[in-house]
Each structure stands twice: as structure tokens, then as C-alpha cells.
Amino acid sequence: MNILGLHSGDLQLDVLPQLGGSLAGLRHRDFALLRPWDCTPNVRRSACYPLVPYSNRIAEGRFQCGGHEYQLPRNFGEHAHPLHGVGWQREWQVVDCTSHECHLRLSHDPAGEGGEDWPFAFEVDQYVRLDEQGVSLSMTLRNASQQPMPAGLGWHPYFPRHQGVELSFAASAVWLNGSDSLPQERLPVPPPWDFARRRALDNVGLDNCFEGWHRQALVYWPHAGVGVEITAQEGLDHLVVFTPPAPQDFIAVEPVSHLNNAINLPAPQAHGIVLLGPGQDMTRTLRMSIRFDGSGAIV
């Protein structure tokens, strides 16, 4: 598999264009800041992958847009809801690459192979830039079809669950899931899920979407005195946090543009879905910066 190695100072970042345009790992010297890829052909074992042209689940794969009803096939085994768009399951083309940045591109044609996975033509460019302080990720999604397209973007970074890992982020609300794993009820953040002050994850079990977050979060490993500060651009206004129990070796902190299954809510655009007209595009940017003193805690 083609691995693009980027270097800047003490940081090293590996990119996997063939495996969903994903990242294989981000390291500061020998310390893994993102969970290292396990070298299997499974993008869900990578360090981070792009979510495009939507994030998380679409209920039973059904949605309506422009007076038409669409049905998407399952894309994650027997899981009832299509998940995370199509970008994570496609090979991306390398447009350009240097020692510290690369430009990847993915084109989707609903009339081509795999076209049933999304009924609208689109093109997306992903830019990965590494410097001595961290990595910047950016995606621009363009509607290449002749009708309006509902759209969303995001990233799915995995962080190593080293002993005592701590998390901080502030949010105004969280969505509780029903038995179908879809958001059902919006509530103020309850105390067990409140990470406005940095604290250990312990056994908190989250697979939920937060909204009204400050677009800043910190994952911190106190035993190593190092952390990753996540800073999202306006438009990545939702945060999915997934903290599976042991023996899983990761936590996921995912800045995304819209609520899970927002496409099926009465007002999708109020929950972050962008309706792109023909030829229109949207750009979202995420920054992950290394911190050595825990100063990225939310105020």
C-alpha cells in the first residue's frame, strides 16, 4: 500500500491515499498522538479518516431531497444504517505531495461503479499539512450534479487510550440515542458527561453527538505530559465522542458539520446539513496541535 510520509521537526505523519484517504499515524518522536494503523486493509483501524459527503448514520439509508426519495445500500456489514458517506471506502488520488503536505482528490459518479452509495455526483479535495506544531486538515466538497445535494463533512480521528487519558471540551447540549443508535432527544449535558474541565475518562461510555461545543477540545496523556488540542473551523459545529470500553484501545473525538441523521429531521439545515446547488462547494478545516503542558483545556 502506498504510504506518504510527511515530516516536520519532531513530528511524523503518514497518509494512506488508497485506504479511504486516511492517516496511518501521527507521532512526536516515538510517542503516538493518534492511534497507529495496524497495517490491515481496514480503514477503521487507521488513525483518522475523512467523513464525506455525510457523517455518521442515515436511518435505514432512506432520505428525501428535492421531492425525490432515495434509498442507500448498507455499507457496514449488517448494520442497518449506512455510515460515514463514501470517502472512507474509496481510493483517493494523489494530486500533489511534498515532504510536509499532500493534496488528495476523490470523484464520485452515481452512474459509475459504486454509484448506488450516493445519488449525487461530487468531487472532494482533501489537504493535509504538517508543521512543527501539528497537522491541519481541510476538505472542499463540490456538488458536480445538476440538482441540489445535501452535504456534510467531518473527520474521525482515533486517539490511543493510554492509561489515565484525559479529555476536555465544553458543549451546551447532547443528543441521547434510541435503541436504533440514532439521536432521539436533545438534553443539557449531564454531569457524568460534562468535560468542560479536563478529567480522566474512567468508564464513561459515550457514542453521542454534542452540539454548541466551543470547537476546541483536548486529549491529554498526563503520564507523558503531552496532548493534542483539536481546533475546528466554524461549520464543524457538532462533536461526536465515542469512548468504547476496554479492551478497545482508542477513543474517538470527531468534529463534524451536522447531527447524526440530520438529513431526516424536519429542518436538516438547522442541524448542520448544507444544501449545495449545482457547482457550489463547501470547505471545512480542522487543526490538531501538540501541547506539552495541558494548556489546551477549555475555559
Disulfide bonds with the S-S distance in Angstrom:
none
